[in-house]
Each structure stands twice: as C-alpha cells, then as structure tokens.
Amino acid sequence: MKTYNFNICKYHVTITIERKIYKVAEEKLAEEIKMEESERLCLMEAAERYIDSKREEFAASTIKGYENIIYHHLNDVWLIYLTKLTEKHLQSAFDEEMAKGLSVKTLKGYKTFILKVLAEYRPDFHPNIRLTKEGVNETA
C-alpha cells in the first residue's frame, strides 16, 4: 500500500492505494498535480474569489446571501474543477434543490450567482439550466 497526501480545492486529502491499482492511481495523481493552477480551480474557490473581488461593490447582505448559497446549497457542484464542470452537473444540483422544495424564484437567484461566477472564471461555458416546478418550465 502507498499513501498520498495532497490538496483538492483547499481541502487536505489522504489516499491510501492498494498495490493492484497503484500504477493507475499514481498516473491519475501525477496528472492532477501537473494541472495548471487555473485548471485546479474548483467552483467554490472561483465563487469565493468572485465575492472577494466584488466585496467593495456588494452590500453585506448580498455577500452573506452568496456565502449562504456556497456553504448550504447546491452541494454536489462546489468541489468540481471548473474545467470538468458540465451542464449536467449543474442541472442535477438544481433539480435536487427543487426537490427539497425551494422556489423557482430562489433558484433563479442561485443560478444568477453561479452564471456570474462562470462568466468571470470560465467565460467559454454557458450552461442552460432549466428550472421547473409544477409543470411550469422556466429557462433563463
């Protein structure tokens, strides 16, 4: 067995790898380490940087609202690298929030925040996130 320690999106991770899969895992880990910093930026870090860059412009309540979204909602997408983030990831996270009973209006706010972050840190990506509730389809 071999143990590796590294950071993913500012979280410390320890992986212990069995001998059978050691070679494949070692190659994947080496690939992750070689990634440029911009490629290793996850959605959470991008969102936090976005908030920090706009701190002077935003009201305290806006910042608190954005931080609430990051730390309490859409949990499945925040630790995904921006380069690997897909429309399917985002749609699935929004569908889960909708299933929890959040309103379309609330989710529109979440969506607007994420789209602003993506416009800043991944301008080539324009996901079409659909918000649906009780037969009403809203695409924006």
N, C-alpha and C positions, 0 to 999 in steps of 0.2 A: 504494500500500500504506500501511496505517496500523498502528502498533504500540501496543499497550496493555500496561500493567503493572498488576497487581493481585494481591491475596492471596485464596486459597481455602483455608480451613481451615488457616490459618497457614503456608501454602506460597506462596512468591512465584511467580507465573506470568506469562509474557510471551506475548502472542498477536500475531501479525502477520496482518493480514487483507487479502486481495486486494480490489480495487475492486469486483468483481462482487457479492461477498457482504457488502460493507462495511455497507450500510444495515441488513440483517437482524441481522448480528453486533453492530452498535452498539446496536440496540434491545434485544437479549438482554443485553448487558453492562450497559446502563443499568438494566434490570430487576433484575439481580443486585445492583447497587450500592444500589438502593433498598430491598432487603430489610432488615428489622429484624435486629438482631444475633441474636436468638433464632432467626430463620429461617435465618441463615447458620451456625448451629452444626452441625458435622458429627458423626457418631457418635464419631470419635476424640476430638475435643475434649470431648464430653459424657462419654466414658469416663474421660478424664484428670481432668476436673473431679470426677467421681464418686469416683475414687480419692483425690484431694486432700481432698475433703470428709469422707472416712471414714478418713483416714490415722491418726488417733489411736485408732480402734476396731480397725483391722485389724492382724494380725501382719505382720511384714516379709515372711514367706514368701507370705502372701496377696497383698500388693501386688506382689511380684515375679512371682507367677503371673498376676495380672491384666495386668501390663505385658507379659508374655510373649505373652499372647493378643492384645493390641493390636498389638504390633510384629512378630509372627511368624505369625499365623493369621488366617483369615477376611479376607484382604487386600482382597477386592473390595468390602467394605462400609464400611470405616472412613472414607473420604473423601466419603461420600454425606451430603448435608444431611439432618438428622432429618426435616424436613418433606417430603422427597422419598423417604425410605426406605420400602420396601414389604416385605411378607411374601415376595414373590418374590425380592427381592434377598437377603434373609437365608437363605431356603431354598436358593438356588443356592450361596451361600457355604458353608453347612453340607454340602451334597451334595459339593462339591469337597473339603472336608476329609475326609469319609467315604471318598471315592475314593482319598485319599492313604494310607488305612489306619488312621486314628485310630479309637479305640474309641468305642462309644456312651457309655460312662462318661465318657470325656474330653470328648466333645462336650456331654454334659449339663452339665458344669461351665462350658463356654464359653457355652452357652445361658443358664444361670442368671445369669452375669455380665451378658450383654447385656440380658436381661429386667430386671435390677435397674437398669441404666443407663436403659433406656427408661421404666421406671416413674417415675424421677426427672425425666427431661428431656422425655419425650413420653408423659404418662400416658394419653392417649386412644388409644394404639396398643398392641394386644395381639396380636402375631403368633403364629400357630400353626405352630411349626417342628417338622417331623417328622424324627425320627432313625431311620433304618432300616439294618439290617445283616443279611445272610444270612437274609432272609425274616422277620426279627423287626421288627415295627413298634412304635415307642415314641413316643407323643405326650404331651408334658408342657409 
